[in-house]
Amino acid sequence: MIHHTLSAALKSLLAGTTCRKCSLQLGLPVLVMLGGGLPQAAAQQLSKDSLALWQQPEAPKAGAGVRKKIEITQSLQLWNVYTFEALGEQAGERRNDLYIRRGRLGVKGELRQDLDFNISFAYDGIGRDKHTAGNGSPNPDDNKEFFLWEAFWMWRQSPLFNITAGYFRPQVGREHMTAAFKTASFEKSLSNFQPRAHAFARGTGRELGLNVGGLYQGQGWSLNYNLGAFDISSEKLVGTGSRWFPLLASRLAISLGDPELDTYGIGYTHSYYGKRRGITFALNSTYQGETERFKSNSFYGGDILANWGPWDITAEWDWLYRSSLLLQEPADVYPLQPAPTTDQVFTFKLAYNLPLKGSRILQAGAMYSSQQAQAWGETQGLNALTGATDQQVYDLGLNYLLNKDNLKLSLHYIWGQREDRSPGHHYSYLGSGFQYLF
């Protein structure tokens, strides 16, 4: 009789708790203690019940109609750069440098069906020689810089209405919006670095803000829009902040043929690995009103993404406008005078995807990118008001895609020039890279 009572009580304990794994951890020791005195049939039945609980665990729930999904994300670009010619005092010194160009670690997921989040941290420039010709800044000697890269939340109310809030990229400029892990070139172009320096004064290209965007898909065409407001905090653009004006950002993109996006999002790519036949035209703009540094500051541009079978083409042209404030003498008599200038940035990229066995792809890529600074000041090719310089960069190379851009090997030759550096203003290097995305 006691055996039937204990069996029933234990089964009730196992079934009544909300944490089945915990109930097993509690119930199995009891089974061990009582196993010697239980009838064989009862012991077998309890064993079957326990095994069923292990085989069919319930996912944790946060409440009615709510689900949680969390993923750990990580990505890495490991570069080896052989410098033939560098800018600066070590221009003629050849050197080899192995370093982590980019490293990311984060989490993303869903708090509810209509609420996503993405948080990531960066560790860049680990082991970089400051005299190498490759891009990036060295991490300090003790590699102590591990910093927030982005953190945002997205509420998906409908395909046409989505709200993104947090620390993320303003939705302007294809090269700026596309991750470096998703380009055919070895490094991102000047259309990434120069607009970021001009409009946000942050190398990450991120700022705190709010964005409203949506996607409409028609028959053979689609439309993607974004409108955002961001709180620019860099002293280079706002000074002490006594005069505040938000940065307003907008983008309108129209796709013909195959859509660029299947669902709305703020992550983009340059290649569809031969699967897309479509073209996207986009217009971008930012505007920030008067601060201590300028009367107004803007970024206007247009870009094209064309994917036609194995061919990938991107082109972008940006105008960086600023009406700087100049101090007149004597300062207590004359007001600050505006001095408008416009710097221009252009990028063209071409890639061809050759499919290989096992879903692997050999991708050949080329890039040309340039900036033309409006002359201001005594240095040729330099806008002293914005810091922009005349420069060009070229890239020719091959990428071996083992699993699209998720696992990639690269070999590229890069060369270019900057008019504000001496001696010679030229640089060149051979870059090989290993990249993974998980």
N, C-alpha and C positions, 0 to 999 in steps of 0.2 A: 504493500500500500504506500509506504513512504517513497518507494521508487517512482511510482506514478505521480505523486505529489511534487517531488523534486523536479521530475521531468517537465511537468506542466508549468511550474514556477519559472524554471530556467528558460523555457521557450517563450513565456510571457515577457521575461526580461529582455530577451534578444529582440523580440518583435516590438516592444514598446518604446525603446530609446530612439532618438532621432539620429544617432551616429552609429551605424551598424558596425563599422570597423571597431569603434570603441567597445561596443557590446560584446564583440567577439573576444577582444582582449580581456574583458572582464569575465566572460562566460567560459572560455576555454580552460583557465586554471580550475574553475569549479568542476568542469567535466573531468579533468585529470584526477582531482581528489575523490570524486564520486564514481569514476569509471569502474573501479573494482567492484562496486556494490550494485551497479545498475544492471538490469536485465539486458541481454545482448540485443534484443529487438529495440529497446528504448535507446540504447547507446548508438545503434546504427542509425535510427531516425534522427537523433540530435546531430550526428555527424553529417547526415545529408543536409539538414537545415543549415548548419554552419557553412558547408561547402557552397551551397546555393547563394549565401550572403556574400561570400568572397567573389563568386563568379559574376554576380549582378549587382555591383555597388551603385548606389544612387549618387548623382552629382549634387554638390552643395547648392542650396538655393537661398536667394536673398529675400524671397517673398513672392507673392502672387504676381505672375506676369513679368518677373524680373529674372534675368540670367546674367552670369558673369563669365567672361572669357579673358584670360590673361596669357600673353606670350612673352617670352624673353627674346630680345632681338640683339644681334651683334653683327658687326661688319668691320672689315679690315682692308687697308691697302698697304702692302709691304713693297717698298720701292728699293731698287738698286740704281743709282745714278752715277754714270761716269761723265765727269765734266771735262769737256774739251776746252772751253773758253767761258770765263765767268765775268760778271760785272764787278767793278771796284778794284781795290788794290791788288788782289790776287788774280787779275784777269788772265795772265799767261800760265797759271799753275793748273796742271791736270791732276785730277784726284778722283777717287772712288768713294761712294758714300752709300751705306745701307741703312735705311731708317723706315719707321712707320710713318707714312705720309698722313694717313687718317685711321682713326680707330673709334668705333662707336659701341656703346653698350646701353641697353635700355629695356623698357617694357612697353607693350601696347596691348589693347584689348577692347572689350565691350563691357560697360557697366550695366547697360540695358540694350535691348535691340536697337534703339534709336540714339544711343549715346556711346561714342568711341573716345578713346584717349590714346595719347602717344607721348612718352617721356624718354629722352635719351641723353646720355652724357658722352663727352668726347675726350680722347687722349691722342693728341696729334704731335707730330714732330719728334717722336721718341728716337734718339740717336742721331738726329740730323746735324751735319756739319754746317755751320753758319756760312761757310764760303762755297758750298756746293751751288751749282746753277739751278738745281731743281727747286720747285716752288715750296712754300711753307716756311714757318718759323720754328727754330729749334725749341724743344721743351727745355726748361731749366735743367742744369746738370743733374739734379736729383729727381728729375721727371715728376715733379709734384703737381703739374697742372692736369687736373681731371675736373672738367667743368660742364655745366649744364649746356647742352646743345639746343634742345627744344623741348617744350612741354605745352601741349595743347589738348583741348577737348572739343569734340564736334557733335552737335545735336542735329540729327538727320530728321527733320520734320517731314520733308517730301523731296522728290528729286529736284524740284525747282527752288526749294528753300532749305538751306543748311547754314547753321551758325557755328563758326569756329572761334574760340577764345583762348588766349594764353600767349605763350612766347613762341612765335613761329614766323615763317617767311611771308612778308606781304606778297600778294599774288600779282606780280608784275615781272615781265621779262622771262623768256623761256629758259635761258641759260642760268639765270639766278634761281629759278624755281626748281630746276632739275638737279637731282643729287649727283655728285661727282662719280658715284658708283654706277650711274646709268648713262654715261656718255661714251662715244667711240674714241674720243681723243684721250691722250695720256693724262692731261691736266685740263681743267676747265678753262674757258676762254676769257678774254678781257671783258666780254659782255657779262661775265659773272662778277669779276672783282671790281671793275670801275663803277658801275651803278651802285653796288653795295657801299663803296667808300663815299660816293657822292650823296646818296639819299638817306643812308642809315648810319654811316660811319661805324659800322660793325663788320668785322671780317666774317662772322657767322651768317650775316644777312638776316638775322632774326631780331624781332622787337615785340614788346608787349602790345597786344591789340585785339580787335574784334573784326571778323570778316563775315559777310553774308554772301553766299554764292549758290549757284544752281546749274543744272544740266537739263536741256530739253533735247530729245531725240526725235527727229522727223524721219521721213522716208528718204534715205540717201543723204541726209544732212543732219547736223546737230549743232547746238549752241551752248556755250559755257560762259557764265559771267561770274565776276567777283567784285565786291565793293568792300573796302576796309578802312578802318581808322586806327592809327597806331601812335603811341606815346613815345616820341623820340627823346632819348635821354642823354646822348653823347654830348659832352661839352664842346666838341668841335662844331656842333650844329646849333646848340641852344645856349651855350655859355653857362651862366649860373641858373638859368631857367626862369628869370624874372619876367621874361616875355614868353608866353607859352602858346604854341599853335600845334595841333596834331598833324601828322602826316596822313593825307587821304590818298588811298590807292585804288585803282580800278583796272579791270582787264575784261575784254570781250573777245571771245574766240569762236570762229565758225569753221566747222569741219564739213568737207564734202567727200562723199564716198564712205568708206568704212570709218566709224567714229574713232576719235582719239581716246575717249573715255567711255567705258560701259556703265559706270556709276560715278557720281560726283565724288571728288576727292581733291587733295592739294599736293599729291605726289605725281610726278611725271617721268616720262622716259623719252629717249631719242629714237630707240629702235624697237620694232616689233618682230624682228628676226625673220622677215620675209612673209609674215602672216597678214599684214595690213596693206590695203590699196586705198589710200585716202590722202587728203591734204588739209592742213589746218592753217587758217590765217588769223592773226591776233593783233590787237592794239592794246597798248599799256600806257598808264600815266600815273604819276604821283604829284602831289602838291603839298607844300608846307608853307604857311604864311610867315609873317615877320617874327624873328627872334633877335637875340643880341648879336647874331653873326651875319644875318642877311635880311634883305627885304622880302625875298621869297626864294624858294628852292624847288626845282621840279625835275622830273625824269619822264621823257616821252619816248615811245618806241613802238616798233612793229616787228613781228617775227613770223616765220613760216616753218612748219614741219611737214615734209612730204615723205611718205613711206609708200613705195610702189614696188611690190614684190621684194626682191633682194636689196633694193636701193633705199638708203636713208639720207635725206637732205634736210639740213637746218640752216636758216639764215636769220640774222637779227641786226637791226640798225637802231641805235639809241641816241637821243639828244639829251645831254645833261646841262640843264639851264640853272644858273644861279645869279641873283641880283645881290652881290655882296655889298656890305656897308663899309665905306671908307671914312676914316677920321680926317677932318680938315683942320688946319691950323689958322687961328687959335681955336681950340676945341670948345671953349666957352662962348664963342661967337657964332661959329658956323655949325649947322646941323650935319649929321652923318649923310654922306652922299652915296647913292646907289651906283654900283658899277656892274652892269650885266655882262655875262660871258656865257658861251655855249660850247661845250666839248662834245665830240662825237665818237661813238664806238661802233664798230662793225665786226660781224663774225659770219663766216661761212664754213659749214662742215659737210663732208661727203663720206659715206660709208657703203661698202658692198658686203653682203652676207653670203658666203658660200657654204651650203649645207654639207656636212660630212656624215659618216656612219655614226649610229648611236646618238642621234639628236645633237651632235656637236656641230659647231659653226666656226669657220675661219672668217674673221671680219677684218677687212682692209679699210683703213680710215685715213682721211686727210683733213687738215684744218688750216684756215687763215683767219687771223684776228688782228685788228688794229685799233688804235685810238689816236685821234687828232685833237690836240689841245688848242684852244684859242690862246694865242700868244698874249701874255700879260706879265710884265716884269722884264728883268735884264737877261734871263737865261733863255737861250733859244730852245724851242720845243717844250716850254713849261708855262702853265697857267699858274702864276704865283698865288692867285686868289683861291683856287680850288685844289691845287696840288696835282692836277692832271698833267701828264706828259705825253709827247708824241712817242708811240711805240708800236711794234709789230711782233707777231709771233707766228711761227709755222710749225706744223706737226705732220709727220708721215709715219705710219706704223701698222702693225698687225696685232689683232687680238684673237686668242684662241679660247672660244667659249665652250667649256665643258658642260655647263648647265646654265645657258644664257649668261646674264651678268652675275648670277649667283656664285659662279666659280669661273674665274677668268685669269688667263696669263697674257701678258702684253709685252711688246717690244716696239719702241718708238724712238725716232730721232727728232729732236726739237731744237729749233734755233730762232733767234730773234734779236731785237735791238731796242734800246731805250735812249732817247736823246738827252736825258738829264744825268746820265752816268758817264764816268770816264775811268780809265782811258778806253777809247775804241767804241764804247756803247754796245758792243755785240756780246752775245752768249750762245752757247750750243752745248748739248749733252745727249747721251744715249741713255734712255731709261727703259728698264725692264721692271715688270710689276707682277705681283700676285694679289688677287682680290677674292674675297668671299663675302657672301651675304646670307645670313640665317636669321 
